[in-house]
């Protein structure tokens, strides 16, 4: 079943007097949303008891939880010691999503740095093979580790690169941020065919079963010559992308992803808007 939900807590959550992540479960359910992404963006700073408490709240509300691993992961880092920390960030995120009862860990693959694009991509691929080994050694192979498409041209994470990384092993599932793709490609996503061609490419490379329940981030994003500048809300009518063409493409291809809104402050509202659009489009 397709799922819609917010990344973190929106302005309306706090305006309603809520404070704790446990309360986000019932908040999402009350809006008709059925997934939620918790961000460890600035580090995994949580006790096990808190993770279990969050997990119980989300299980009771029947809202699926995922996590975003720390933003400073970089599997192309030329320093092996720094790369070792990246393994730890992903694996620690996996430990805590499991305690929360979730199964998805989204992570940023890498930055290009001062080497060539192919050197950075190859280094990332080599290190993700090592990560795969760590995943199996720790018994996390039933979780979904989701390398994300990135919004800045200096970052590793084109759709093709993410698909390449996912070919390493079935434990990797694509996290496709359509706002990022649109930003790094200067507004490339406009028509149903623009979205459909990307989805069909993933299916042709990874197979339908691997792609059916892939991970999605969606928001409108301001961009410049080097790609992403900042996340916007659905009120924006300049940068895009629009969700309706993606909704049609998903229905046409019978895909049922986990769709997370990363709008700036209106993420729950915009997740509801996406759900409404998806339910209203007719193919």
Secondary structure, 3 states (H helix, E strand, C coil): CCEEEEECCCHHHHHCCCCCHHHHHHHHHHCCCCEEEEECCCCCCCCHHHHHHHHHHHHHHCCEEEEECCCCCCCCCCCHHHHHHHHHHHHHHHHHHHHCCCCEEEEECEECCCCCHHHHHHHHHHHHHHHHHHHHHCCCCCCEEEEECCCECCEECCHHHHHHHHCCCCCECCEEEHHHHHHHCCCCCCCHHHHHHHHHHHHHHHCHHHHCCCEEEECCEEEECCEEEEECCCCCCCCCCCCHHHHHHHHHCCCCCEEEECCCCCHHHHHHHHHHHHHHCCC
